[in-house]
Amino acid sequence: MSSAPASADIVIVGGAAIGSSVAYNLASDPGFKGKVIVVEKDPTYRLSASALSAASIRQQFSSAVNIRVSLFGIAFLRNIGQHLSVDGEAPSIDLHEGGYLYVAGDEGRKVLEQNQALQQQEGADVALYAAEMLRSKFSWLNTSDLLCGTYGVSGEGWFDGWALLQAFRKKARALGVEYRQGEVTGYVVEGGRVTGVELADGSRIACAAAVNASGTHGARLAATAGVAIPVKSMKRYVYSFTCKGEVDDCPLLIDTSGAYVRPEGKRGSEGQMFICGSSPPEELDREWIETDADVEDVDWSFFEEYVWAPLAHRVPAFEAIKPGRAWAGPYDMNGLDGNAILGPAVGVPNLYLANGFSGHGLQQSPAVGRGLAEHIVNGRYLTLDLADLGHERIVAGTPLREANII
């Protein structure tokens, strides 16, 4: 990585999937001729949410803007070679459209039906199945306490998140974006505008506008510009296991308990590998402390009680499994409503926020990068209106709640 010049038109703090998507979209926008610098604290990305994510994409959200963002995202991923090829070489992200399956009993039935109606209205290929259809389509599924489920027939699945991050980064650099290793400690604000960023080594980069895509550091960094966002970095576990039983054509299943599971790779001699996890109850939710040890600091008792137990009830074949490796990763949780905070900061209009993704950042990175780049260049969104996710709702305290957070 080269050393940064004294100034740039746009400084992006954070070079993982979101930051690199913004950088790529700026550099590829015909209306933008400026200089972009991405400052990344750790270019190995070993502790970033992008690298540690379960790397999935869905349209099964409860808010229209999130559905539209994901419809844009799946179209981008399907045609990634058209967007992110470098020197004729297309990236491979191993996109597998295996679908999502949400299931519900009496308590969650109405919400699931309402969400599916909205998803279908927005153009998502999501079907509502009664319990009888679930039994027919997924013979390995215990439906004894279920009334219905919603299934992503197409447009939902999983992919290689690390490969997507690297593809954005490689394309951005090929288009002239400069990446600098360094830790941004704060913004320089003069006259209600960001005029630069300060780094831990004492250097400063002047800029005309800045993007906060710093993940676990987002709230702290925004505060240096006098901008408050209700974002905390919370720890989430991802566990793997192998099952010899037949669980054919398994989608990404979200149980009524909140536990999820999906296949990982192809079936081998020891069976099919799966990865799984769950959002913890509030009293067990732990804040992410960014150190190397965090990735290895996994609570296996949480797996046994809150993940494996409900999944073994839902899929009887999972009663006999062989646990594998596990890791922890960060969610930058928006405590107001579980949705991303995007666009210009109220009171500091040339500071663009890309924070609080609450576990959805990787799948939302194609649309978010496009939207923020358009807003920076044109002063408004063009391809996709992301205004519902703006900072204004945070300041006003009017949440746009997202019910479907995993």
C-alpha positions as CSV (number, residue, x, y, z in Angstrom):
1,M,0.0,0.0,0.0
2,S,1.3,3.4,-0.9
3,S,1.5,6.4,1.4
4,A,-1.4,8.8,1.2
5,P,-1.1,12.2,-0.3
6,A,-2.0,15.2,1.8
7,S,-5.5,15.4,0.3
8,A,-8.2,13.5,-1.6
9,D,-11.7,14.4,-2.9
10,I,-13.2,11.5,-0.9
11,V,-11.8,9.7,2.1
12,I,-13.5,6.4,3.0
13,V,-12.8,5.0,6.4
14,G,-13.0,1.2,6.3
15,G,-12.1,-0.9,3.3
16,A,-14.2,-4.0,3.8
17,A,-17.2,-4.8,1.6
18,I,-19.2,-1.6,2.3
19,G,-16.2,0.8,2.0
20,S,-14.8,-1.0,-1.1
21,S,-18.2,-1.1,-2.8
22,V,-18.5,2.7,-2.3
23,A,-15.0,3.2,-3.6
24,Y,-15.7,1.0,-6.7
25,N,-18.9,2.7,-7.5
26,L,-17.4,6.2,-7.2
27,A,-14.4,5.3,-9.4
28,S,-16.7,3.7,-12.0
29,D,-19.2,6.7,-12.0
30,P,-18.7,8.7,-15.2
31,G,-19.7,11.8,-13.4
32,F,-16.9,11.5,-10.9
33,K,-13.3,12.5,-11.8
34,G,-11.9,12.9,-8.3
35,K,-9.4,11.1,-6.1
36,V,-10.6,8.4,-3.6
37,I,-8.5,7.2,-0.7
38,V,-9.7,4.2,1.4
39,V,-8.1,4.1,4.8
40,E,-8.2,0.6,6.3
41,K,-6.8,-0.3,9.8
42,D,-6.2,-3.9,9.0
43,P,-5.8,-5.0,5.4
44,T,-6.0,-8.7,6.4
45,Y,-9.6,-8.1,7.3
46,R,-9.4,-11.0,9.7
47,L,-11.7,-9.3,12.3
48,S,-14.1,-7.7,9.9
49,A,-17.8,-8.6,9.7
50,S,-17.3,-9.1,5.9
51,A,-14.7,-11.9,6.5
52,L,-16.5,-13.5,9.5
53,S,-20.1,-13.4,8.1
54,A,-22.2,-16.4,7.2
55,A,-22.4,-14.6,3.8
56,S,-26.1,-15.0,2.8
57,I,-28.6,-12.9,0.8
58,R,-32.4,-12.8,1.1
59,Q,-35.4,-10.7,0.2
60,Q,-37.3,-11.9,3.3
61,F,-37.4,-8.6,5.2
62,S,-40.2,-6.7,6.7
63,S,-39.4,-3.3,5.3
64,A,-39.8,-2.4,1.6
65,V,-36.4,-0.6,1.3
66,N,-34.5,-3.7,2.5
67,I,-36.4,-5.9,0.0
68,R,-35.4,-3.5,-2.8
69,V,-31.8,-3.4,-1.7
70,S,-31.6,-7.2,-1.7
71,L,-33.3,-7.4,-5.1
72,F,-30.6,-5.1,-6.4
73,G,-28.0,-7.2,-4.6
74,I,-28.9,-10.5,-6.1
75,A,-29.0,-9.1,-9.6
76,F,-25.5,-7.7,-9.0
77,L,-24.2,-11.0,-7.6
78,R,-25.7,-13.0,-10.5
79,N,-23.8,-10.8,-13.0
80,I,-20.7,-10.1,-11.0
81,G,-18.4,-10.7,-13.9
82,Q,-20.0,-7.8,-15.8
83,H,-19.3,-5.5,-12.9
84,L,-16.1,-6.6,-11.1
85,S,-13.9,-8.3,-13.8
86,V,-10.3,-7.0,-13.9
87,D,-8.2,-7.6,-17.1
88,G,-10.9,-10.0,-18.4
89,E,-10.8,-12.1,-15.2
90,A,-14.2,-12.5,-13.5
91,P,-14.3,-13.1,-9.8
92,S,-15.8,-16.3,-8.5
93,I,-18.1,-15.9,-5.4
94,D,-19.8,-19.4,-5.6
95,L,-23.3,-18.0,-5.4
96,H,-25.8,-20.7,-4.5
97,E,-29.4,-19.8,-4.6
98,G,-30.6,-22.4,-2.1
99,G,-33.3,-20.2,-0.7
100,Y,-34.3,-19.1,2.8
101,L,-37.1,-20.9,4.7
102,Y,-38.8,-19.1,7.6
103,V,-41.2,-21.2,9.6
104,A,-43.9,-20.2,12.0
105,G,-46.5,-21.6,14.4
106,D,-49.6,-19.9,15.6
107,E,-47.6,-17.0,17.3
108,G,-45.6,-16.0,14.2
109,R,-48.1,-16.9,11.4
110,K,-49.6,-13.4,10.9
111,V,-46.3,-11.6,10.8
112,L,-45.0,-14.1,8.3
113,E,-48.1,-13.8,6.1
114,Q,-47.8,-10.0,6.2
115,N,-44.2,-10.0,5.4
116,Q,-44.6,-12.4,2.4
117,A,-47.4,-10.2,1.0
118,L,-45.0,-7.2,1.1
119,Q,-42.2,-9.2,-0.4
120,Q,-44.3,-10.4,-3.2
121,Q,-45.6,-6.9,-3.8
122,E,-42.0,-5.7,-4.2
123,G,-41.3,-8.4,-6.8
124,A,-39.5,-10.9,-4.6
125,D,-40.0,-14.6,-5.5
126,V,-41.1,-15.7,-2.0
127,A,-43.8,-18.3,-1.6
128,L,-46.1,-18.9,1.4
129,Y,-46.5,-22.6,2.2
130,A,-49.0,-24.2,4.6
131,A,-47.6,-26.9,6.9
132,E,-48.8,-29.7,4.5
133,M,-46.7,-28.2,1.7
134,L,-43.7,-27.9,4.0
135,R,-44.0,-31.6,4.8
136,S,-44.2,-32.5,1.2
137,K,-41.3,-30.3,0.0
138,F,-39.0,-30.9,3.0
139,S,-39.5,-34.4,4.2
140,W,-36.8,-34.1,6.9
141,L,-38.6,-31.1,8.6
142,N,-40.6,-31.6,11.8
143,T,-43.8,-29.6,11.1
144,S,-45.8,-30.9,14.2
145,D,-45.9,-27.4,15.7
146,L,-45.9,-25.3,12.5
147,L,-48.7,-23.7,10.6
148,C,-46.8,-22.2,7.7
149,G,-43.5,-21.1,6.2
150,T,-42.2,-18.7,3.6
151,Y,-39.6,-19.9,1.1
152,G,-37.4,-18.0,-1.3
153,V,-38.0,-19.9,-4.5
154,S,-35.3,-17.9,-6.2
155,G,-33.0,-14.9,-5.5
156,E,-32.0,-16.1,-2.0
157,G,-29.0,-18.1,-0.9
158,W,-25.4,-17.8,0.1
159,F,-22.0,-17.0,-1.4
160,D,-18.3,-16.5,-0.6
161,G,-18.2,-13.3,1.3
162,W,-14.4,-13.1,1.4
163,A,-14.3,-13.4,-2.4
164,L,-16.9,-10.6,-2.8
165,L,-14.9,-8.3,-0.5
166,Q,-11.7,-8.9,-2.4
167,A,-13.5,-8.5,-5.7
168,F,-14.8,-5.0,-4.8
169,R,-11.3,-4.1,-3.5
170,K,-9.4,-5.4,-6.5
171,K,-11.8,-3.6,-8.9
172,A,-11.6,-0.4,-7.0
173,R,-7.8,-0.4,-7.1
174,A,-7.8,-1.2,-10.8
175,L,-9.9,1.9,-11.3
176,G,-7.4,4.1,-9.5
177,V,-8.6,4.0,-5.9
178,E,-5.8,4.3,-3.4
179,Y,-5.8,2.1,-0.3
180,R,-3.8,3.2,2.7
181,Q,-3.2,1.2,5.9
182,G,-3.8,3.3,8.9
183,E,-6.1,4.0,11.8
184,V,-8.4,7.0,11.6
185,T,-8.8,8.5,15.0
186,G,-11.2,11.3,14.2
187,Y,-12.6,13.8,11.7
188,V,-11.5,17.4,11.3
189,V,-14.7,19.5,11.2
190,E,-14.7,23.2,10.3
191,G,-17.8,25.3,9.7
192,G,-20.1,22.3,10.0
193,R,-18.2,20.3,7.4
194,V,-15.6,17.6,7.4
195,T,-12.3,19.0,6.0
196,G,-10.1,16.0,6.8
197,V,-9.3,12.9,8.8
198,E,-6.6,12.5,11.5
199,L,-4.7,9.2,11.7
200,A,-3.0,7.6,14.7
201,D,0.4,8.2,13.3
202,G,-0.2,12.0,13.5
203,S,-0.8,12.5,9.8
204,R,-3.8,14.1,8.3
205,I,-5.6,13.7,4.9
206,A,-7.7,16.7,3.8
207,C,-10.9,15.9,1.9
208,A,-14.0,17.4,0.3
209,A,-16.2,14.6,1.7
210,A,-15.8,11.5,3.9
211,V,-17.6,8.2,4.2
212,N,-17.8,6.4,7.6
213,A,-17.8,2.7,6.7
214,S,-15.7,1.7,9.7
215,G,-17.9,-1.1,11.0
216,T,-17.2,-1.8,14.7
217,H,-15.7,1.7,15.0
218,G,-18.6,3.6,13.3
219,A,-20.3,5.2,16.3
220,R,-17.0,6.2,18.0
221,L,-15.7,7.8,14.7
222,A,-19.0,9.6,14.0
223,A,-18.9,11.1,17.5
224,T,-15.6,12.9,16.6
225,A,-17.7,14.9,14.1
226,G,-20.4,15.6,16.7
227,V,-22.7,13.0,15.1
228,A,-24.5,10.5,17.4
229,I,-25.6,7.1,16.1
230,P,-27.1,4.3,18.3
231,V,-24.7,1.6,17.1
232,K,-23.0,-1.0,19.2
233,S,-20.8,-3.9,18.1
234,M,-22.2,-7.1,19.4
235,K,-20.7,-10.6,19.3
236,R,-22.3,-13.4,17.2
237,Y,-21.1,-17.0,17.0
238,V,-21.1,-19.2,13.9
239,Y,-20.8,-22.9,14.5
240,S,-20.2,-25.8,12.0
241,F,-21.1,-29.4,12.2
242,T,-21.4,-32.5,10.0
243,C,-24.5,-34.6,9.7
244,K,-24.7,-38.1,8.2
245,G,-28.5,-38.1,8.0
246,E,-30.2,-37.1,4.8
247,V,-31.3,-33.5,4.8
248,D,-31.6,-33.0,1.1
249,D,-32.0,-29.6,-0.6
250,C,-31.8,-27.8,2.7
251,P,-32.3,-24.0,2.4
252,L,-31.1,-21.5,4.9
253,L,-33.6,-22.5,7.6
254,I,-34.7,-20.0,10.3
255,D,-36.5,-21.8,13.1
256,T,-39.3,-20.3,15.3
257,S,-36.6,-20.1,18.0
258,G,-34.5,-17.8,15.9
259,A,-31.8,-20.4,15.3
260,Y,-30.6,-20.7,11.7
261,V,-28.8,-23.4,9.8
262,R,-27.6,-23.8,6.2
263,P,-25.4,-26.3,4.2
264,E,-21.8,-25.4,3.6
265,G,-20.0,-27.0,0.7
266,K,-20.8,-30.4,-0.9
267,R,-21.6,-33.6,0.9
268,G,-18.5,-35.7,1.8
269,S,-17.7,-39.1,3.0
270,E,-18.6,-38.1,6.6
271,G,-21.8,-36.4,5.6
272,Q,-23.0,-32.9,4.9
273,M,-21.4,-29.9,6.6
274,F,-23.7,-27.2,8.0
275,I,-23.1,-23.8,9.6
276,C,-25.5,-22.4,12.2
277,G,-26.1,-19.8,14.8
278,S,-28.7,-17.7,16.6
279,S,-29.2,-14.2,18.0
280,P,-28.8,-14.5,21.8
281,P,-31.4,-13.4,24.3
282,E,-30.8,-9.9,25.6
283,E,-29.3,-11.0,28.9
284,L,-26.6,-13.1,27.1
285,D,-25.8,-10.5,24.4
286,R,-22.1,-9.6,24.5
287,E,-20.3,-6.6,23.2
288,W,-17.6,-7.2,20.6
289,I,-14.1,-6.2,21.8
290,E,-11.9,-6.1,18.7
291,T,-8.8,-8.3,19.4
292,D,-7.4,-11.3,17.7
293,A,-8.6,-13.5,20.6
294,D,-12.2,-12.6,20.0
295,V,-12.5,-14.9,16.9
296,E,-11.5,-17.9,19.0
297,D,-13.5,-17.0,22.1
298,V,-16.6,-19.1,21.4
299,D,-19.2,-20.1,23.9
300,W,-20.1,-23.8,23.2
301,S,-22.7,-23.9,25.9
302,F,-24.7,-21.3,23.8
303,F,-24.5,-23.7,20.9
304,E,-25.9,-26.6,22.9
305,E,-28.8,-24.7,24.5
306,Y,-29.8,-22.1,22.0
307,V,-28.7,-23.5,18.6
308,W,-28.4,-27.3,18.5
309,A,-31.4,-28.0,20.8
310,P,-34.0,-26.1,18.7
311,L,-32.5,-27.2,15.4
312,A,-32.5,-30.9,16.5
313,H,-36.2,-30.5,17.3
314,R,-36.9,-28.9,13.9
315,V,-34.7,-31.4,11.9
316,P,-34.6,-34.8,13.7
317,A,-31.5,-35.8,11.6
318,F,-29.6,-33.2,13.5
319,E,-29.9,-35.1,16.8
320,A,-26.8,-37.0,15.7
321,I,-24.0,-34.6,14.5
322,K,-20.3,-34.1,14.7
323,P,-19.4,-30.6,15.8
324,G,-16.7,-28.8,13.9
325,R,-14.9,-25.5,14.1
326,A,-16.6,-22.3,15.3
327,W,-15.8,-18.6,15.3
328,A,-17.1,-15.3,16.6
329,G,-17.7,-12.2,14.6
330,P,-19.1,-8.6,15.1
331,Y,-22.6,-7.3,14.3
332,D,-22.8,-3.5,14.2
333,M,-26.2,-3.3,15.7
334,N,-28.5,-0.3,15.3
335,G,-30.3,-0.2,18.6
336,L,-33.1,2.0,17.3
337,D,-34.6,-0.2,14.7
338,G,-32.1,-2.8,13.4
339,N,-31.6,-1.1,10.0
340,A,-28.6,0.5,8.4
341,I,-28.0,4.2,8.8
342,L,-27.1,5.6,5.4
343,G,-26.4,8.9,3.7
344,P,-25.5,12.4,4.8
345,A,-25.2,13.0,8.5
346,V,-27.6,15.6,9.9
347,G,-25.6,18.7,10.7
348,V,-22.5,17.6,8.8
349,P,-23.8,17.1,5.2
350,N,-20.5,16.0,3.6
351,L,-20.1,13.2,6.1
352,Y,-21.7,10.1,4.7
353,L,-22.7,7.4,7.1
354,A,-22.7,3.6,6.3
355,N,-23.2,2.1,9.7
356,G,-25.4,-0.1,11.9
357,F,-26.1,-2.8,9.3
358,S,-27.1,-5.3,12.1
359,G,-25.8,-8.3,10.2
360,H,-27.0,-7.3,6.7
361,G,-23.9,-5.4,5.5
362,L,-22.4,-7.9,3.2
363,Q,-25.6,-8.7,1.3
364,Q,-26.5,-5.0,1.1
365,S,-23.0,-3.8,0.0
366,P,-23.8,-3.7,-3.8
367,A,-26.8,-1.4,-3.4
368,V,-25.3,0.7,-0.6
369,G,-22.1,1.3,-2.6
370,R,-24.1,2.4,-5.6
371,G,-26.5,4.6,-3.6
372,L,-23.9,6.4,-1.6
373,A,-21.7,7.0,-4.7
374,E,-24.7,8.5,-6.5
375,H,-25.5,10.7,-3.6
376,I,-22.0,12.0,-3.3
377,V,-21.8,12.7,-7.1
378,N,-25.3,14.0,-7.7
379,G,-26.6,15.1,-4.3
380,R,-29.4,12.5,-4.5
381,Y,-30.1,8.8,-5.0
382,L,-30.8,7.7,-8.6
383,T,-30.9,3.9,-9.0
384,L,-32.4,3.1,-5.7
385,D,-34.0,5.5,-3.1
386,L,-32.3,4.8,0.3
387,A,-33.8,7.9,2.0
388,D,-35.8,5.7,4.4
389,L,-32.5,4.6,5.9
390,G,-31.3,8.1,6.4
391,H,-29.8,9.7,9.6
392,E,-32.9,11.9,9.9
393,R,-34.9,9.1,11.5
394,I,-32.2,8.6,14.1
395,V,-32.2,12.3,15.1
396,A,-36.0,12.4,15.1
397,G,-36.3,9.1,17.0
398,T,-38.7,7.6,14.5
399,P,-37.7,4.0,13.9
400,L,-38.1,2.0,10.7
401,R,-38.2,-1.3,12.4
402,E,-36.9,-4.4,10.8
403,A,-38.6,-7.6,12.2
404,N,-36.5,-10.1,10.3
405,I,-33.1,-9.9,12.0
406,I,-31.2,-13.1,12.4
